[in-house]
Amino acid sequence: MKKIEFYKHNIGEEEIERVSRVLRSLFLTTGNEVEEFEVQLARYLGIPYTLAITSCTGALQLALLAEGIGPGDEVITTPLTFIGTANSILMAGAIPVLADVDRSTGNIDPKAVERVIGERTRGIMPVHLYGQMCDMDAIRVIADRHHLVVVEDAAHSLEAEWNGKKAGHCGDYACFSFYATKNITSGEGGAISVKDEGKVELIKKLRLHGLDKSAMDRYTRHFERYDVDVFGWKYNMDNIHAAILIEQLKKIEALFARRVEIYQRYIEAFSKVEEIELHTVKPECTHACLVFTILVDASKRDAILDELQRRGIGVSVYFYPLHLMTFYRERFGYKPGMFPVAEEIGERTISLPLYPKLTEEEIDYVIDTVSDVVKIV
Ligand SMILES: *Cc1c(COP(=O)(O)O)cnc(C)c1O
């Protein structure tokens, strides 16, 4: 029986060799490999600085903290995202306020954002869903008008562009994830892009207990005394993960090109199937092709998920809207019907395998099987 995994990573011999070199060296924690990765990632994005963090969730939290956002403040985000997005706002001590999404893309709707801006609003956290960037022009205009910080959740959109610009250009910060199923991965990991040089040292402190010297600074030549003048967290990436990511980043263009090919094949095939609806991609956007989703009849979605898995296809749901998770319902009193567009997408969406290691035969099998299953279920 065929088994097409939902995701397969692309760690190769280059990553394994580089990690081996780090493991044989003196320095395992944050050091030269991390610095090298940060330089390469900043170059790739065309942004002055990036800092490596242990997760995207932690990076989002640190971006808010670097702007002094905390208790009493509100940050606007989307209900149609991974729970980590909203949790990062709570982790900073602030309150997530949700705004419904655009029906055609699933991305946060700038008009809905404007409707929930209030006295306490300090920031907007747009999520570039599936790899398609939000309307960053509209979001920037709203943010400037109301003096809000824009922290982009770019976990899906490392390669994505909005009018030729990658994440982190329109926003004040963009946060990236290198979690196991993301476009490039080190198992776990994240990064934050920083445009304002004045925030770099602060975020370096915030990611390591507020220490004013890194382990490299403290131990490279002779021991140096350190001080702590702010409260910080423990989110510094180590050289081992950075070694993997340096090699992953070298392969990004080739991996992305293959993703685009597979994505196009899916679009072409599924746009001909009456039972399937697809999200639209805006002309301003270069899609990062992280997640491929189809929309089916809500009353059949779960049966289709079951049948696809029975036929050996790994599937997922991106996302069950976060406001309907028990914790968020109980804490904030959310109920079904409050964000109807996100809820509709959440009830109808199915994500299919999309990664460079898929073979032509596997792609054909996914296309044929999905096209068949949506008709007979
Ligand atoms: C994966 C993901 C995150 C969390 O990333 P971590 O690195 O696991 O913290 C946040 N937001 C979105 C949209 C994601 O898909």
The ligand as an ORCA input file, in Angstrom:
! r2SCAN-3c Opt
* xyz 0 1
  C       4.716     27.094     12.718
  C       4.010     28.361     13.003
  C       4.325     29.161     14.104
  C       5.188     28.698     15.232
  O       6.482     28.461     14.889
  P       7.443     27.817     15.998
  O       8.800     27.992     15.397
  O       7.033     26.388     16.147
  O       7.255     28.598     17.243
  C       3.726     30.401     14.218
  N       2.846     30.832     13.307
  C       2.493     30.084     12.251
  C       1.523     30.638     11.265
  C       3.045     28.816     12.082
  O       2.644     28.041     11.070
*
